[in-house]
């Protein structure tokens, strides 16, 4: 069972991701609503996979990704972004993101993306 940290500023999206993942055999070890909290929780919980929203208040997903990769260069972070954020996705991949999912997405897309890890 893979341990996942879910990061998104929208409570509904955190709950949706948690529900989808848990019913498919993943263990959601924590959720965070911004990048700063994500870094703190990553260091504390050491999840195997992070799903990271790009656009969040306080610290966005790109900045948080950079900090997580500095802390653990082999971290598996899959970015979630809205349509039209291709530049940000490219930046995230260059920083070390292992994949990305475009919102809105269906459960099978999420599972396919995470099954590679």
N, C-alpha and C positions, 0 to 999 in steps of 0.2 A: 504494500500500500504506500503510494507516494505521498509525501507530506507537502502541502501547498500553503503559501501565504497569498491571500487575495487582497489587492490594493486598488481601491477606487473611491473617489470622493462621494459617489452616489450610494446611499444606503441600500436602495433597491437593487443596484447592480451587484453590490457585495453579497447580498442575500441570494440573488439569482445564481451567481457563480458558485457560491457555497453549496446551494441545493443541488445544482447540476453535478458538481464534482463529487459530493458525498454519495449521491445515489449511484454513482459509477465507480465506486471503490477508492476514491481519493480521500485522504484525511486532511481537512482544512484545519491547520494548526493555529491560524490567526487571521484577522482582517485588519486593515489599516485604511484610514480615510485621506492620507496625504503622504507625500514622499518622506518627510522627516520621520513620521511614525513608522513607515515601512522600513527604513534603515535600522531604527531602534529594534523593531520586532525581528528583522532578519538576523541581526547579531545575537539576539536572545534565543530565538526559536530554531535557527539553522534549518529552514525548510529546504526541500530538494528542488522545488519549483516555485517561482513567484509569477503571478499574473499581475501586471502593472499597467494601470491606466496612464495615458500620457498627460492629459490635461487635468490638473488638480490645483487647488489653492495652496498657498504657503510654499510648497516645494513640488514642482511637477515631476512626472515620471522619468523624464530624461535625466534630470539632476540626481534623482534617487538611484536610478540605474547606474550612473557613473560612480556614485559612492559605494554601492553594493559591489560593483566589479572591482573597485580598489580594495575593498575588504576581502573579497573572495573572487579572484579572477575567473574561476570556473563556474560561477553562479549561473543557474538556468533561469533567465528572466524572459517571459513572453509578454510583449507589449500589447495593449488593447488600445485601439484608436478609432476615432470617427472617420468617416470618409473625408477625403480632402486634406489629410495630414501626411501626405507622402514624404514631404521634406523631413518631418519629425521622425517618421518611421526609418528613413534612411540614416538619420543621425543616431537613432537608437541602435540600429544594427552595427554601425561603425563603432559605437561605444561598447558593444558586446552583447546586445540582446540576441537571444537564440531563435526568436521567431516573433510573429505578430499576428493579431486577429483583428479584422475590421468590424467595428460595431455598426449596426446590430448584427448579431450572429446567432446561429442555431446551435443547439447542444452538440450535434454531431461534428460541427466545425471546431468547437472548443476541444472536444475529446480527441479528434484527429490531430490537432496541433500539439496537444500535450502528450499523446501516445508515443511521440518520437523520443521522449526523454525517460 
